[in-house]
């Protein structure tokens, strides 16, 4: 099962918004939000909350790709997030999430008995390439038990 299929199966909001996975690697995840009028705001583009969900979902996809082999001993959790809306988003938008620290460093902290935190940077763009939003989601790997 791919990361996209796993997220679609376990996170209902991914299915609700019809988010599409374009690429998922341990370093980067790319997701798109189709243009859907039922999720528009008052100016005809995707609602701010929908854009947040797209960005947070992309960040979760890269976290699962990078740390899926750690799920038996730790659960990934979003700790905090910040988003800046830069330009009007219209039509389909794409979020690209990149891991902000080397995965090996995060796993080393987990190995040392710590609860590591690490940022994931997200850029949201519309079809013409203009950046409509920038987001940082800080994640942790909470040890089980």
C-alpha positions as CSV (number, residue, x, y, z in Angstrom):
1,X,0.0,0.0,0.0
2,X,1.4,3.4,-0.9
3,X,1.6,6.3,1.5
4,X,-1.2,8.0,-0.4
5,X,-3.4,5.0,-0.2
6,X,-2.6,4.6,3.5
7,X,-3.5,8.3,4.2
8,X,-6.6,8.1,2.2
9,X,-7.7,5.0,4.1
10,X,-6.9,6.3,7.6
11,X,-7.4,10.1,7.4
12,X,-11.0,10.9,6.3
13,X,-10.3,14.5,5.5
14,X,-7.9,13.4,2.7
15,X,-10.9,11.6,1.1
16,X,-13.3,14.4,1.8
17,X,-11.3,17.0,0.0
18,X,-10.3,14.6,-2.8
19,X,-6.6,15.3,-2.2
20,X,-4.3,13.6,-4.8
21,X,-0.8,12.3,-4.2
22,X,1.6,13.2,-7.0
23,X,4.9,12.2,-5.4
24,X,5.9,10.8,-2.0
25,X,9.6,10.2,-1.0
26,X,11.3,10.3,2.4
27,X,12.5,13.8,1.5
28,X,9.5,15.3,-0.3
29,X,5.8,14.9,-0.8
30,X,3.7,16.6,-3.5
31,X,-0.1,16.7,-3.2
32,X,-2.8,18.6,-5.2
33,X,-6.2,19.9,-4.3
34,X,-8.6,19.9,-7.3
35,X,-10.7,23.0,-7.9
36,X,-14.0,22.2,-6.2
37,X,-16.6,24.9,-5.7
38,X,-18.0,23.3,-2.5
39,X,-14.6,24.2,-0.8
40,X,-14.3,27.8,-2.2
41,X,-14.2,31.0,-0.2
42,X,-16.0,34.3,-0.8
43,X,-13.6,35.2,-3.7
44,X,-13.9,31.9,-5.6
45,X,-10.7,30.1,-4.6
46,X,-9.9,27.4,-2.1
47,X,-10.9,28.3,1.5
48,X,-8.0,29.0,3.8
49,X,-8.9,26.0,6.0
50,X,-8.8,23.7,2.9
51,X,-5.3,25.1,1.9
52,X,-4.2,24.5,5.5
53,X,-5.4,20.9,5.3
54,X,-3.7,20.4,2.0
55,X,-0.4,21.6,3.4
56,X,-0.7,19.7,6.7
57,X,-1.6,16.5,4.7
58,X,1.5,16.9,2.5
59,X,3.7,17.4,5.6
60,X,2.2,14.2,7.1
61,X,2.9,12.3,3.9
62,X,6.6,13.1,3.9
63,X,6.8,12.3,7.6
64,X,5.2,8.9,7.0
65,X,7.6,8.3,4.1
66,X,10.6,9.3,6.1
67,X,9.7,7.5,9.4
68,X,7.3,4.8,8.4
69,X,9.8,2.2,9.6
70,X,9.6,3.7,13.1
71,X,5.9,3.3,13.6
72,X,6.3,0.2,15.8
73,X,8.0,2.3,18.4
74,X,6.8,5.9,17.9
75,X,3.7,7.8,16.6
76,X,4.2,10.9,14.5
77,X,2.2,13.9,15.7
78,X,1.9,17.4,14.5
79,X,3.0,19.8,17.3
80,X,2.4,23.2,15.8
81,X,1.9,24.8,12.5
82,X,2.2,28.3,10.9
83,X,0.8,29.3,7.5
84,X,1.2,32.5,5.5
85,X,-1.3,33.2,2.7
86,X,0.8,35.0,0.1
87,X,-1.4,35.4,-3.0
88,X,-5.0,34.6,-4.1
89,X,-5.3,30.9,-4.8
90,X,-7.5,30.1,-7.8
91,X,-8.1,26.7,-9.5
92,X,-6.2,23.6,-8.4
93,X,-3.4,24.1,-6.0
94,X,-0.3,22.0,-5.3
95,X,1.5,21.6,-2.0
96,X,5.1,20.5,-1.8
97,X,6.4,19.4,1.6
98,X,10.1,18.9,2.4
99,X,11.6,17.4,5.5
100,X,13.6,20.1,7.4
101,X,16.1,17.9,9.1
102,X,17.9,14.7,8.1
103,X,15.8,11.7,9.0
104,X,18.9,10.0,10.5
105,X,19.3,12.8,13.0
106,X,15.7,12.5,14.1
107,X,16.0,8.7,14.5
108,X,19.3,9.2,16.4
109,X,17.4,11.3,19.0
110,X,14.7,8.7,19.2
111,X,17.3,6.1,19.7
112,X,18.8,8.2,22.6
113,X,15.4,8.1,24.3
114,X,14.4,11.6,23.3
115,X,11.2,12.9,21.8
116,X,12.5,14.6,18.6
117,X,10.9,17.5,16.9
118,X,11.5,18.5,13.3
119,X,10.1,21.0,10.9
120,X,8.5,20.3,7.5
121,X,8.3,23.2,5.1
122,X,5.4,23.4,2.7
123,X,5.0,25.6,-0.4
124,X,1.5,25.9,-1.9
125,X,1.3,27.0,-5.6
126,X,-1.4,27.6,-8.1
127,X,-1.3,26.3,-11.7
128,X,0.7,29.2,-13.0
129,X,3.5,28.6,-10.4
130,X,2.7,31.5,-8.2
131,X,3.2,30.8,-4.5
132,X,-0.1,31.2,-2.7
133,X,1.0,30.0,0.7
134,X,3.9,29.0,2.8
135,X,3.6,26.7,5.8
136,X,5.8,25.1,8.5
137,X,4.5,22.2,10.4
138,X,6.6,21.0,13.4
139,X,6.3,17.3,14.0
140,X,7.4,15.0,16.7
141,X,7.9,11.2,17.0
142,X,6.3,10.3,20.4
143,X,7.8,7.1,21.7
144,X,5.1,4.4,22.4
145,X,4.6,3.4,26.0
